[in-house]
Amino acid sequence: MSKRVAILISGSGSNMVALAESMVGDHPARPCLVLSNTPQASGLAKARAMGIETAVVDHRPFKGDRAAFEAVLHETLRAAAPDLIALAGFMRVLTGDFVRQYEGRMLNIHPSLLPKYKGLDTHARAIAAGDTEAGCTVHEVTAELDDGPILGQARVPILPGDTPATLAARVLPMEHTLYPAVLRRVCLGMRAPIMLP
Ligand code: GAR
């Protein structure tokens, strides 16, 4: 039976689209839900256009009460009965208590070569540090932010004159290759890290 994958987004959902488009044919998984923490996320319409069920759990009415927000998030996810959860540009920090409920079953993509540049503004920080390469990482989500076991990385060069925007535009297509590749492997029980290209 296919594994069920819930994809959590906050924005344009380009990684969600790449994941969803990969889950066809003999792929061992199918998307069961695309969930956003903001009703404005343009990825929601893309998911609906692909025939995927969507949900919104808006974090704002909870006014910083993370436990209450996560209780509703958990209920909404539970209803979709996912085997795996893929964070794809989901920009809320999840508490350790929440994450532990999905130990080993939650993946994230982060736009840096972890362990470098956890958190935000990854591309600006890589450029400011004078790095010659950047990239993205798919990892298991653990209680520590951007810290779980690495499942795959893809590298790109940082070129003279790069800005955070030009670098992001070079990294994003690599995310769209890496994340589906890792998801497929995880669904097949393979967790040894892959390195692209
Ligand atoms: C992606 O670059 C992803 O790596 C990043 O947000 C972007 C979402 O784009 N995620 C993070 O920064 C997580 N801390 P998308 O909505 O088009 O997939």
Residues whose N, C-alpha, C, O or C-beta is under 5 A from the ligand:
A	BS01	GAR	G11 S12 G13 S14 N15 M16 A88 G89 F90 I109 H110 P111 G119
